[in-house]
Amino acid sequence: MPKLIYLGVLRIPTEKAHGLQIMQNCEAFANTGYDVELWAARRINTPDMRQINDPFAFYGVEANFKLRRLPLLDLMPLARGNLKIERVFFYMQIVSYVLVMLVTMLFTRADVYYSRDENILFALSLIKPRHKLAYEVHTLRPSKWGRWLQVQAAKRSGAVIPLTGKLRDDLADDGITPDKMMVAHDGVRVSRFEGLPDRIQARQQIGWPEDAYIVGYMGQLKTMNMDKGVSLIVKAMTHIPDGYMAIVGGPTQAAEQLRQMWIDLGQPEDHFLYSGQVAPDDVPLYLRAFDVGMMPQPWTPHFAYYTSALKLFEYMAAGCTVVASDLPSAKEVLQHEQTALLFAHENVEALTVALLRLHDDTRLRDTLADYAYTEVMAHYTWDARAIAIRQHIETQQRLK
């Protein structure tokens, strides 16, 4: 059985979406027939995450791969929120992880070395056959040094898996051979969304009003210190007096700021539903309770071109209607008026029109949700993605 080692300087478990994405991908790679090991980092976790004894159960994935944690130098708790110090400690984490990884790799063999981290792959290229390296690219680094390192990692890897078409095109402009790249968007674990109750039953289990019009957002309210545009929903919902807004995620401080904005704009406090961070296995139930799942990201290079948000595919799989900013990354997956409603990004009037349409037209909501569900199950599952990636890797290896 061929062996795949997935490497990342990440906490497992983590409250962030990349942990779920990586755990589900490792499970899917194992389902294709790989002997999979995930080499995470032995980092100091948050108090909530330290309470979790079984990461496989927490993420709702089968324990069909091994989880290993490499030691590193983790001083992050000492930064106490100082961003400049956090940045220094972050690079110390990477360097110490890479050093331990390189020593360990001297005594380890695998058929595929897979990572989202260019630092890891660049280091591995010094001691491992380069045709065995696979680089899943999630963004384009903005700094000159980061971009150089990323391009070097991509050039030295046997297979490159960009998350979006624009990311593939930009890497090709940087000299990466197009033939060794394959675009692979994020996806869903099908079994997570099987057997869900109907919307009313989901709301009964959660304790939300059964007959309300609920516009929801799931996930972190910021990424890489960039706002995700959720305040735009608050402003748009002021035009729907009987509407409810739901947030599943966090952090709590940011959610409370949105709650205060909601109240200050004259909305009923009990119409703001905040569930906080819920266990990954409970997320589908909450999404099922949404009427509308929101993707309100503003235009930034990252959101516009390089993101393939996990929440988008989970909205589609849960059967809620998607409303999203009309960014190029969203348009790679969604079709306006067919699988979602797209609105002019950062335009509260355009968002208000979309939400009012869906408020007044339940048939449109159902039609969009049904088409989106069919689309995600046909084209965006982790198992199908893993099979395609494995075929791409093996094709590239045969060419070496």
C-alpha positions as a Markdown table, in Angstrom:
| # | Residue | x | y | z |
|---|---|---|---|---|
| 1 | Met | 0.0 | 0.0 | 0.0 |
| 2 | Pro | 1.5 | 3.4 | -1.0 |
| 3 | Lys | 2.2 | 5.7 | 1.9 |
| 4 | Leu | 1.2 | 9.4 | 2.0 |
| 5 | Ile | 2.5 | 11.7 | 4.8 |
| 6 | Tyr | 0.5 | 15.0 | 5.2 |
| 7 | Leu | 2.6 | 17.7 | 7.0 |
| 8 | Gly | 1.5 | 20.9 | 8.6 |
| 9 | Val | 2.4 | 23.2 | 11.5 |
| 10 | Leu | -1.1 | 23.0 | 12.8 |
| 11 | Arg | -2.9 | 22.4 | 16.1 |
| 12 | Ile | -5.1 | 19.3 | 16.1 |
| 13 | Pro | -7.8 | 19.8 | 17.2 |
| 14 | Thr | -8.3 | 23.4 | 16.3 |
| 15 | Glu | -11.4 | 25.7 | 16.2 |
| 16 | Lys | -10.3 | 26.9 | 12.7 |
| 17 | Ala | -11.7 | 25.5 | 9.5 |
| 18 | His | -8.3 | 24.3 | 8.1 |
| 19 | Gly | -8.2 | 21.6 | 10.8 |
| 20 | Leu | -11.5 | 20.1 | 9.6 |
| 21 | Gln | -10.4 | 20.4 | 6.0 |
| 22 | Ile | -7.1 | 18.6 | 6.6 |
| 23 | Met | -8.6 | 15.8 | 8.8 |
| 24 | Gln | -11.4 | 15.2 | 6.2 |
| 25 | Asn | -8.8 | 15.2 | 3.4 |
| 26 | Cys | -6.6 | 12.7 | 5.2 |
| 27 | Glu | -9.6 | 10.4 | 5.7 |
| 28 | Ala | -10.5 | 10.7 | 2.0 |
| 29 | Phe | -6.9 | 10.0 | 0.9 |
| 30 | Ala | -7.0 | 6.9 | 3.1 |
| 31 | Asn | -10.2 | 5.9 | 1.4 |
| 32 | Thr | -8.4 | 5.9 | -1.9 |
| 33 | Gly | -6.0 | 3.2 | -0.6 |
| 34 | Tyr | -3.1 | 5.3 | 0.7 |
| 35 | Asp | -1.5 | 4.5 | 4.1 |
| 36 | Val | -1.9 | 8.0 | 5.5 |
| 37 | Glu | 0.0 | 9.7 | 8.4 |
| 38 | Leu | -0.8 | 13.3 | 9.4 |
| 39 | Trp | 2.2 | 15.0 | 11.0 |
| 40 | Ala | 0.8 | 17.9 | 12.9 |
| 41 | Ala | 2.6 | 20.0 | 15.5 |
| 42 | Arg | 2.7 | 19.6 | 19.3 |
| 43 | Arg | 1.6 | 23.1 | 20.0 |
| 44 | Ile | 0.0 | 24.6 | 23.1 |
| 45 | Asn | -3.7 | 24.5 | 22.5 |
| 46 | Thr | -6.6 | 26.7 | 23.7 |
| 47 | Pro | -8.4 | 25.7 | 26.9 |
| 48 | Asp | -11.5 | 24.5 | 25.0 |
| 49 | Met | -9.5 | 22.4 | 22.6 |
| 50 | Arg | -7.5 | 20.8 | 25.4 |
| 51 | Gln | -10.7 | 19.3 | 26.7 |
| 52 | Ile | -11.0 | 17.2 | 23.5 |
| 53 | Asn | -9.4 | 13.7 | 24.0 |
| 54 | Asp | -10.3 | 12.2 | 20.6 |
| 55 | Pro | -9.7 | 14.4 | 17.6 |
| 56 | Phe | -11.2 | 11.8 | 15.2 |
| 57 | Ala | -14.5 | 11.8 | 17.1 |
| 58 | Phe | -14.4 | 15.6 | 17.4 |
| 59 | Tyr | -14.1 | 16.0 | 13.6 |
| 60 | Gly | -16.5 | 13.2 | 12.9 |
| 61 | Val | -14.0 | 11.3 | 10.7 |
| 62 | Glu | -13.0 | 7.7 | 10.6 |
| 63 | Ala | -9.7 | 6.8 | 12.3 |
| 64 | Asn | -8.3 | 5.3 | 9.2 |
| 65 | Phe | -5.1 | 7.2 | 9.3 |
| 66 | Lys | -2.4 | 7.9 | 11.9 |
| 67 | Leu | -2.0 | 11.2 | 13.7 |
| 68 | Arg | 1.5 | 12.2 | 14.8 |
| 69 | Arg | 2.6 | 15.4 | 16.5 |
| 70 | Leu | 6.1 | 16.7 | 16.0 |
| 71 | Pro | 7.6 | 18.8 | 18.9 |
| 72 | Leu | 8.5 | 22.4 | 18.2 |
| 73 | Leu | 9.2 | 25.7 | 20.0 |
| 74 | Asp | 5.9 | 27.2 | 20.9 |
| 75 | Leu | 6.0 | 30.6 | 22.6 |
| 76 | Met | 2.8 | 31.9 | 21.2 |
| 77 | Pro | 0.9 | 32.2 | 24.5 |
| 78 | Leu | 3.6 | 34.6 | 25.7 |
| 79 | Ala | 2.7 | 37.1 | 23.0 |
| 80 | Arg | -0.5 | 38.0 | 24.7 |
| 81 | Gly | -2.1 | 39.3 | 21.6 |
| 82 | Asn | 0.8 | 41.5 | 20.4 |
| 83 | Leu | 0.7 | 41.0 | 16.6 |
| 84 | Lys | 4.4 | 41.9 | 16.1 |
| 85 | Ile | 5.5 | 39.4 | 18.7 |
| 86 | Glu | 3.1 | 36.8 | 17.4 |
| 87 | Arg | 4.7 | 37.1 | 14.0 |
| 88 | Val | 8.2 | 36.4 | 15.4 |
| 89 | Phe | 6.9 | 33.5 | 17.4 |
| 90 | Phe | 5.0 | 32.1 | 14.4 |
| 91 | Tyr | 8.3 | 32.0 | 12.4 |
| 92 | Met | 10.0 | 30.3 | 15.3 |
| 93 | Gln | 7.3 | 27.6 | 15.2 |
| 94 | Ile | 7.9 | 27.0 | 11.5 |
| 95 | Val | 11.7 | 26.8 | 11.8 |
| 96 | Ser | 11.6 | 24.5 | 14.8 |
| 97 | Tyr | 9.0 | 22.3 | 13.2 |
| 98 | Val | 10.9 | 22.1 | 9.9 |
| 99 | Leu | 14.2 | 21.2 | 11.8 |
| 100 | Val | 12.5 | 18.4 | 13.7 |
| 101 | Met | 10.7 | 17.2 | 10.6 |
| 102 | Leu | 13.9 | 17.0 | 8.6 |
| 103 | Val | 15.7 | 14.9 | 11.2 |
| 104 | Thr | 12.7 | 12.6 | 11.5 |
| 105 | Met | 12.5 | 12.3 | 7.7 |
| 106 | Leu | 16.0 | 11.0 | 7.5 |
| 107 | Phe | 14.6 | 7.7 | 8.9 |
| 108 | Thr | 11.2 | 7.8 | 7.1 |
| 109 | Arg | 10.1 | 6.9 | 3.6 |
| 110 | Ala | 6.9 | 7.6 | 1.8 |
| 111 | Asp | 5.5 | 7.6 | -1.7 |
| 112 | Val | 3.9 | 11.1 | -1.4 |
| 113 | Tyr | 4.8 | 14.0 | 0.9 |
| 114 | Tyr | 1.8 | 16.3 | 0.9 |
| 115 | Ser | 1.5 | 19.8 | 2.4 |
| 116 | Arg | -0.2 | 23.2 | 2.2 |
| 117 | Asp | 3.0 | 24.8 | 3.5 |
| 118 | Glu | 5.8 | 26.0 | 1.1 |
| 119 | Asn | 8.3 | 26.1 | 4.0 |
| 120 | Ile | 7.9 | 22.4 | 4.6 |
| 121 | Leu | 8.1 | 21.4 | 0.9 |
| 122 | Phe | 11.1 | 23.6 | 0.2 |
| 123 | Ala | 13.0 | 21.9 | 3.1 |
| 124 | Leu | 11.8 | 18.5 | 2.0 |
| 125 | Ser | 13.1 | 19.1 | -1.5 |
| 126 | Leu | 16.6 | 19.1 | -0.1 |
| 127 | Ile | 16.5 | 15.5 | 1.1 |
| 128 | Lys | 13.6 | 13.8 | -0.7 |
| 129 | Pro | 12.9 | 13.0 | -4.4 |
| 130 | Arg | 11.1 | 16.0 | -5.7 |
| 131 | His | 8.6 | 14.1 | -7.8 |
| 132 | Lys | 7.2 | 12.7 | -4.6 |
| 133 | Leu | 6.3 | 16.2 | -3.3 |
| 134 | Ala | 2.7 | 17.4 | -3.6 |
| 135 | Tyr | 1.8 | 21.1 | -2.9 |
| 136 | Glu | -1.8 | 22.1 | -2.2 |
| 137 | Val | -1.7 | 25.9 | -2.7 |
| 138 | His | -4.3 | 28.0 | -0.8 |
| 139 | Thr | -3.2 | 31.5 | -1.4 |
| 140 | Leu | -0.6 | 33.7 | -3.1 |
| 141 | Arg | 2.0 | 35.1 | -0.7 |
| 142 | Pro | 2.0 | 38.9 | -0.7 |
| 143 | Ser | 5.6 | 39.5 | 0.4 |
| 144 | Lys | 8.5 | 39.3 | -2.0 |
| 145 | Trp | 10.3 | 36.6 | 0.1 |
| 146 | Gly | 7.1 | 34.6 | 0.7 |
| 147 | Arg | 6.3 | 34.6 | -3.1 |
| 148 | Trp | 9.8 | 33.5 | -4.0 |
| 149 | Leu | 9.7 | 30.7 | -1.5 |
| 150 | Gln | 6.2 | 29.6 | -2.7 |
| 151 | Val | 7.3 | 29.6 | -6.4 |
| 152 | Gln | 10.4 | 27.6 | -5.5 |
| 153 | Ala | 8.3 | 25.1 | -3.6 |
| 154 | Ala | 5.9 | 24.7 | -6.5 |
| 155 | Lys | 8.7 | 24.3 | -9.0 |
| 156 | Arg | 10.3 | 21.6 | -6.9 |
| 157 | Ser | 7.1 | 19.7 | -6.3 |
| 158 | Gly | 6.1 | 16.9 | -8.6 |
| 159 | Ala | 2.4 | 17.9 | -8.4 |
| 160 | Val | 0.8 | 21.2 | -7.6 |
| 161 | Ile | -2.9 | 21.5 | -6.5 |
| 162 | Pro | -4.2 | 25.1 | -6.5 |
| 163 | Leu | -7.5 | 25.8 | -4.8 |
| 164 | Thr | -8.8 | 28.1 | -7.5 |
| 165 | Gly | -8.4 | 28.7 | -11.2 |
| 166 | Lys | -7.0 | 32.2 | -10.7 |
| 167 | Leu | -4.4 | 30.7 | -8.3 |
| 168 | Arg | -3.4 | 28.3 | -11.1 |
| 169 | Asp | -3.1 | 31.0 | -13.6 |
| 170 | Asp | -1.0 | 33.2 | -11.4 |
| 171 | Leu | 1.3 | 30.3 | -10.6 |
| 172 | Ala | 1.6 | 29.6 | -14.3 |
| 173 | Asp | 2.6 | 33.3 | -14.8 |
| 174 | Asp | 5.4 | 32.6 | -12.2 |
| 175 | Gly | 6.8 | 29.8 | -14.3 |
| 176 | Ile | 5.0 | 26.7 | -12.9 |
| 177 | Thr | 4.4 | 24.1 | -15.6 |
| 178 | Pro | 0.6 | 24.1 | -16.2 |
| 179 | Asp | 0.5 | 20.4 | -16.9 |
| 180 | Lys | 1.6 | 19.6 | -13.3 |
| 181 | Met | -1.2 | 21.7 | -11.8 |
| 182 | Met | -4.7 | 20.5 | -11.1 |
| 183 | Val | -7.3 | 22.8 | -9.6 |
| 184 | Ala | -9.2 | 21.2 | -6.7 |
| 185 | His | -11.8 | 23.3 | -4.8 |
| 186 | Asp | -12.8 | 22.4 | -1.2 |
| 187 | Gly | -15.7 | 20.0 | -0.7 |
| 188 | Val | -17.8 | 18.1 | 1.7 |
| 189 | Arg | -17.9 | 14.8 | 3.5 |
| 190 | Val | -21.1 | 13.3 | 2.3 |
| 191 | Ser | -21.9 | 11.2 | 5.4 |
| 192 | Arg | -21.9 | 14.4 | 7.5 |
| 193 | Phe | -25.0 | 15.6 | 5.7 |
| 194 | Glu | -26.9 | 12.3 | 5.4 |
| 195 | Gly | -30.0 | 11.8 | 7.5 |
| 196 | Leu | -30.4 | 15.4 | 8.6 |
| 197 | Pro | -33.8 | 16.4 | 10.0 |
| 198 | Asp | -36.0 | 18.9 | 8.1 |
| 199 | Arg | -35.6 | 22.6 | 8.9 |
| 200 | Ile | -38.3 | 22.7 | 11.5 |
| 201 | Gln | -37.0 | 19.7 | 13.4 |
| 202 | Ala | -33.4 | 21.1 | 13.3 |
| 203 | Arg | -34.7 | 24.3 | 14.8 |
| 204 | Gln | -36.6 | 22.4 | 17.5 |
| 205 | Gln | -33.4 | 20.6 | 18.4 |
| 206 | Ile | -31.4 | 23.8 | 18.6 |
| 207 | Gly | -34.1 | 25.9 | 20.3 |
| 208 | Trp | -34.5 | 28.4 | 17.5 |
| 209 | Pro | -38.0 | 29.8 | 16.4 |
| 210 | Glu | -39.6 | 27.3 | 14.0 |
| 211 | Asp | -41.3 | 29.7 | 11.6 |
| 212 | Ala | -38.7 | 32.5 | 11.5 |
| 213 | Tyr | -36.8 | 33.7 | 8.4 |
| 214 | Ile | -33.2 | 33.0 | 9.5 |
| 215 | Val | -30.2 | 34.4 | 7.7 |
| 216 | Gly | -27.0 | 32.7 | 9.0 |
| 217 | Tyr | -23.3 | 32.8 | 8.9 |
| 218 | Met | -21.0 | 30.0 | 9.9 |
| 219 | Gly | -17.3 | 30.2 | 10.7 |
| 220 | Gln | -14.7 | 32.6 | 11.9 |
| 221 | Leu | -15.6 | 36.3 | 11.6 |
| 222 | Lys | -12.1 | 37.2 | 10.5 |
| 223 | Thr | -9.3 | 35.4 | 8.7 |
| 224 | Met | -5.7 | 36.5 | 8.7 |
| 225 | Asn | -6.9 | 39.7 | 10.5 |
| 226 | Met | -9.2 | 40.4 | 7.5 |
| 227 | Asp | -12.9 | 41.2 | 8.1 |
| 228 | Lys | -15.3 | 38.9 | 6.4 |
| 229 | Gly | -18.0 | 41.4 | 5.8 |
| 230 | Val | -20.6 | 40.0 | 8.3 |
| 231 | Ser | -21.5 | 43.5 | 9.5 |
| 232 | Leu | -23.0 | 44.0 | 6.0 |
| 233 | Ile | -25.6 | 41.4 | 6.9 |
| 234 | Val | -26.6 | 43.2 | 10.1 |
| 235 | Lys | -27.2 | 46.4 | 8.1 |
| 236 | Ala | -29.2 | 44.6 | 5.4 |
| 237 | Met | -31.4 | 42.8 | 7.9 |
| 238 | Thr | -32.7 | 46.2 | 9.3 |
| 239 | His | -35.0 | 46.2 | 6.2 |
| 240 | Ile | -36.5 | 42.8 | 7.2 |
| 241 | Pro | -38.2 | 43.6 | 10.6 |
| 242 | Asp | -39.3 | 40.0 | 11.2 |
| 243 | Gly | -35.9 | 38.5 | 10.2 |
| 244 | Tyr | -33.4 | 36.8 | 12.4 |
| 245 | Met | -29.7 | 36.7 | 12.1 |
| 246 | Ala | -27.7 | 33.7 | 13.3 |
| 247 | Ile | -23.9 | 33.3 | 13.8 |
| 248 | Val | -22.3 | 29.9 | 14.4 |
| 249 | Gly | -18.6 | 30.5 | 15.1 |
| 250 | Gly | -16.7 | 33.3 | 16.6 |
| 251 | Pro | -14.7 | 34.7 | 18.2 |
| 252 | Thr | -17.2 | 35.7 | 20.9 |
| 253 | Gln | -15.8 | 39.3 | 21.2 |
| 254 | Ala | -16.4 | 39.9 | 17.5 |
| 255 | Ala | -19.8 | 38.4 | 17.6 |
| 256 | Glu | -20.8 | 40.5 | 20.6 |
| 257 | Gln | -19.8 | 43.6 | 18.7 |
| 258 | Leu | -22.1 | 42.6 | 15.9 |
| 259 | Arg | -24.9 | 41.9 | 18.5 |
| 260 | Gln | -24.4 | 45.5 | 19.8 |
| 261 | Met | -24.6 | 46.9 | 16.2 |
| 262 | Trp | -27.8 | 44.9 | 15.7 |
| 263 | Ile | -29.3 | 46.4 | 18.9 |
| 264 | Asp | -28.1 | 49.9 | 18.1 |
| 265 | Leu | -29.8 | 49.7 | 14.7 |
| 266 | Gly | -33.1 | 49.0 | 16.5 |
| 267 | Gln | -33.4 | 45.3 | 15.9 |
| 268 | Pro | -35.0 | 43.1 | 18.5 |
| 269 | Glu | -32.2 | 41.5 | 20.7 |
| 270 | Asp | -33.9 | 38.1 | 20.7 |
| 271 | His | -33.7 | 38.1 | 16.9 |
| 272 | Phe | -29.9 | 37.8 | 17.1 |
| 273 | Leu | -29.0 | 34.1 | 17.5 |
| 274 | Tyr | -25.4 | 33.4 | 18.5 |
| 275 | Ser | -24.4 | 29.8 | 19.1 |
| 276 | Gly | -20.7 | 30.3 | 19.5 |
| 277 | Gln | -18.2 | 27.6 | 18.4 |
| 278 | Val | -20.0 | 24.3 | 18.0 |
| 279 | Ala | -18.4 | 20.8 | 17.6 |
| 280 | Pro | -17.8 | 20.1 | 13.9 |
| 281 | Asp | -20.1 | 17.1 | 14.0 |
| 282 | Asp | -22.9 | 19.5 | 15.1 |
| 283 | Val | -22.4 | 22.0 | 12.3 |
| 284 | Pro | -24.6 | 20.4 | 9.7 |
| 285 | Leu | -27.6 | 20.6 | 12.1 |
| 286 | Tyr | -27.1 | 24.3 | 12.5 |
| 287 | Leu | -26.7 | 24.9 | 8.8 |
| 288 | Arg | -29.8 | 22.9 | 8.2 |
| 289 | Ala | -31.7 | 25.4 | 10.4 |
| 290 | Phe | -30.6 | 28.3 | 8.2 |
| 291 | Asp | -32.9 | 29.6 | 5.5 |
| 292 | Val | -30.0 | 31.5 | 3.9 |
| 293 | Gly | -26.3 | 30.8 | 4.3 |
| 294 | Met | -24.2 | 33.9 | 3.8 |
| 295 | Met | -20.9 | 34.5 | 2.0 |
| 296 | Pro | -20.5 | 38.3 | 2.4 |
| 297 | Gln | -16.8 | 38.7 | 1.9 |
| 298 | Pro | -15.5 | 42.1 | 0.7 |
| 299 | Trp | -13.2 | 42.5 | -2.3 |
| 300 | Thr | -9.6 | 41.7 | -1.3 |
| 301 | Pro | -7.1 | 39.8 | -3.5 |
| 302 | His | -7.4 | 36.8 | -1.1 |
| 303 | Phe | -11.2 | 36.7 | -1.0 |
| 304 | Ala | -11.6 | 37.6 | -4.7 |
| 305 | Tyr | -9.2 | 35.1 | -6.2 |
| 306 | Tyr | -7.7 | 32.6 | -3.8 |
| 307 | Thr | -10.3 | 31.4 | -1.3 |
| 308 | Ser | -12.4 | 28.3 | -1.7 |
| 309 | Ala | -14.4 | 28.5 | 1.5 |
| 310 | Leu | -15.3 | 25.3 | 3.2 |
| 311 | Lys | -18.5 | 26.9 | 4.5 |
| 312 | Leu | -19.8 | 27.5 | 1.0 |
| 313 | Phe | -19.9 | 23.8 | 0.1 |
| 314 | Glu | -21.3 | 22.9 | 3.5 |
| 315 | Tyr | -24.1 | 25.4 | 3.0 |
| 316 | Met | -24.9 | 23.7 | -0.3 |
| 317 | Ala | -24.8 | 20.3 | 1.2 |
| 318 | Ala | -27.1 | 21.3 | 4.2 |
| 319 | Gly | -29.8 | 22.5 | 1.9 |
| 320 | Cys | -29.8 | 26.2 | 2.8 |
| 321 | Thr | -30.0 | 28.9 | 0.1 |
| 322 | Val | -26.6 | 30.5 | -0.6 |
| 323 | Val | -26.2 | 34.3 | -1.0 |
| 324 | Ala | -22.7 | 35.4 | -1.8 |
| 325 | Ser | -20.6 | 38.4 | -2.9 |
| 326 | Asp | -20.1 | 38.4 | -6.6 |
| 327 | Leu | -16.3 | 37.6 | -6.3 |
| 328 | Pro | -14.5 | 35.6 | -9.0 |
| 329 | Ser | -13.7 | 32.8 | -6.5 |
| 330 | Ala | -17.4 | 32.4 | -5.8 |
| 331 | Lys | -18.3 | 32.4 | -9.5 |
| 332 | Glu | -16.0 | 29.5 | -10.1 |
| 333 | Val | -18.5 | 27.4 | -8.1 |
| 334 | Leu | -21.8 | 29.2 | -8.0 |
| 335 | Gln | -24.2 | 30.2 | -10.8 |
| 336 | His | -26.3 | 33.3 | -10.2 |
| 337 | Glu | -30.1 | 32.5 | -10.2 |
| 338 | Gln | -29.3 | 28.8 | -10.5 |
| 339 | Thr | -27.4 | 27.6 | -7.4 |
| 340 | Ala | -27.3 | 30.9 | -5.5 |
| 341 | Leu | -28.0 | 34.6 | -5.5 |
| 342 | Leu | -24.9 | 36.8 | -6.1 |
| 343 | Phe | -24.8 | 40.4 | -5.0 |
| 344 | Ala | -22.5 | 43.3 | -5.7 |
| 345 | His | -19.8 | 43.0 | -3.1 |
| 346 | Glu | -19.9 | 45.4 | -0.1 |
| 347 | Asn | -23.2 | 46.8 | -1.4 |
| 348 | Val | -25.7 | 46.8 | 1.3 |
| 349 | Glu | -28.6 | 47.8 | -1.0 |
| 350 | Ala | -27.9 | 44.9 | -3.4 |
| 351 | Leu | -27.7 | 42.5 | -0.4 |
| 352 | Thr | -30.9 | 43.8 | 1.0 |
| 353 | Val | -32.7 | 43.2 | -2.4 |
| 354 | Ala | -31.4 | 39.6 | -2.5 |
| 355 | Leu | -32.5 | 38.9 | 1.1 |
| 356 | Leu | -35.9 | 40.4 | 0.6 |
| 357 | Arg | -36.5 | 38.3 | -2.5 |
| 358 | Leu | -35.7 | 35.2 | -0.6 |
| 359 | His | -37.8 | 36.3 | 2.3 |
| 360 | Asp | -40.8 | 36.8 | 0.1 |
| 361 | Asp | -40.3 | 33.8 | -2.3 |
| 362 | Thr | -40.0 | 30.4 | -0.6 |
| 363 | Arg | -40.2 | 28.6 | -3.9 |
| 364 | Leu | -37.1 | 30.5 | -5.1 |
| 365 | Arg | -35.3 | 29.5 | -1.9 |
| 366 | Asp | -36.2 | 25.9 | -2.3 |
| 367 | Thr | -35.2 | 25.8 | -6.0 |
| 368 | Leu | -31.8 | 27.4 | -5.5 |
| 369 | Ala | -31.1 | 25.1 | -2.5 |
| 370 | Asp | -32.1 | 22.0 | -4.4 |
| 371 | Tyr | -29.9 | 22.8 | -7.4 |
| 372 | Ala | -27.0 | 23.7 | -5.1 |
| 373 | Tyr | -27.3 | 20.4 | -3.3 |
| 374 | Thr | -27.3 | 18.4 | -6.5 |
| 375 | Glu | -24.2 | 20.4 | -7.7 |
| 376 | Val | -22.2 | 19.9 | -4.5 |
| 377 | Met | -22.9 | 16.1 | -4.3 |
| 378 | Ala | -22.1 | 15.6 | -8.0 |
| 379 | His | -18.8 | 17.6 | -8.1 |
| 380 | Tyr | -17.5 | 18.7 | -4.7 |
| 381 | Thr | -17.1 | 15.8 | -2.3 |
| 382 | Trp | -13.8 | 15.0 | -0.5 |
| 383 | Asp | -13.7 | 11.4 | -1.8 |
| 384 | Ala | -14.1 | 12.5 | -5.4 |
| 385 | Arg | -11.4 | 15.2 | -4.8 |
| 386 | Ala | -9.0 | 12.7 | -3.2 |
| 387 | Ile | -9.4 | 10.3 | -6.1 |
| 388 | Ala | -8.7 | 13.0 | -8.7 |
| 389 | Ile | -5.7 | 14.3 | -6.7 |
| 390 | Arg | -4.2 | 10.8 | -6.4 |
| 391 | Gln | -4.6 | 10.2 | -10.1 |
| 392 | His | -2.9 | 13.5 | -10.8 |
| 393 | Ile | 0.0 | 12.8 | -8.5 |
| 394 | Glu | 0.5 | 9.3 | -9.9 |
| 395 | Thr | 0.3 | 10.6 | -13.5 |
| 396 | Gln | 3.0 | 13.2 | -12.7 |
| 397 | Gln | 5.2 | 10.6 | -11.0 |
| 398 | Arg | 5.0 | 8.3 | -14.0 |
| 399 | Leu | 6.3 | 11.2 | -16.2 |
| 400 | Lys | 9.5 | 11.6 | -14.1 |
